[in-house]
């Protein structure tokens, strides 16, 4: 069967960027495929079927993490601004959206939030597990008890501060849940690629309109802030396609583990920790993700279903209605 030209273009582009794969960094809650899975269920549960709108909803549901791959200032401050659970800075995008695709993007963007959205149940307070700490954080604690001794073994000889170990396990759990989601929805990697590739051209301008003035003091002026937003969004879009490509491959575990290992190298450097060989970090990540999948396998679906319903109700209560 002949492949649709757009799909061929996505495949070729994704293969080209795969070699520079940069997976989401150590600043997440649920991972990209999980956000896409929840957003798609919200979308279909509302009786909607327009592919363009769903692509923009799914892209929006991940784009609040647009600055999460940069460990330097002012990007760390930008991250905190968007993820601060005590604020609703994410609502600026919804308030400014006025076209159908902008509203679709903004709906997903807001639904991701850390105050009462998807991220809240991941690392603030879970619904079915992890009350007062979050499902992902609760599972990270279980994983840390297994991974800590492995890291301190003579073969690796890496002793990490407890908070750093928990942070790493947090992201291994996220990756593990994403791979479990892939088992439920084998096309989720393609869905991420498609959503990022076909995101509306209106989105970069919407983000700069919402946040350039807010970030001006940190960035050295509104024009510089706007450029940082545009550059970050472009890189984020590329990374989301690359991550979707990785999830669509038979060796997804190895690809994701390798990406996390590369990110861990930068993360350790930021913290002033001694360097660890990438091949060792890749194996640690691979085993950690596999262990996380085993830990989460029996209950992650229940938490995702509960999160979907809870977020749907919170969006309606906040006046974010489709």
Buried (B, 14 or more C-beta within 10 A) or exposed (E): EEEEEEEEEBBEBBEEBBEEBBBBBBBBBBBBBBBBBBBBBBBEEEEBEEEEBBBBBBBBBBBBBBBBBBBEEBBBEBBEBBBBBEBBBBBBBBEBBEEBBBBBBBBBBBBBBBBBBBBBBBBBBBBBBBEEBBBBBBBBBBBBEBBBEBBBEEEBEBEBEEEBBBBBBBBBBBBBBBBBBBEEBEEBBBBBBBBBBBBBEBBBBBBBBBBBEBBBEBBEEBEBBBBBBBEBBEBBBBBBBBBBBBBBEEEBBBBBBBBBBBBBBBBBEEBEBEEBEEEBBBBBBBBBBBBBBEBBEEBBBEBBBBBBEBBBEBBEEBEBEB
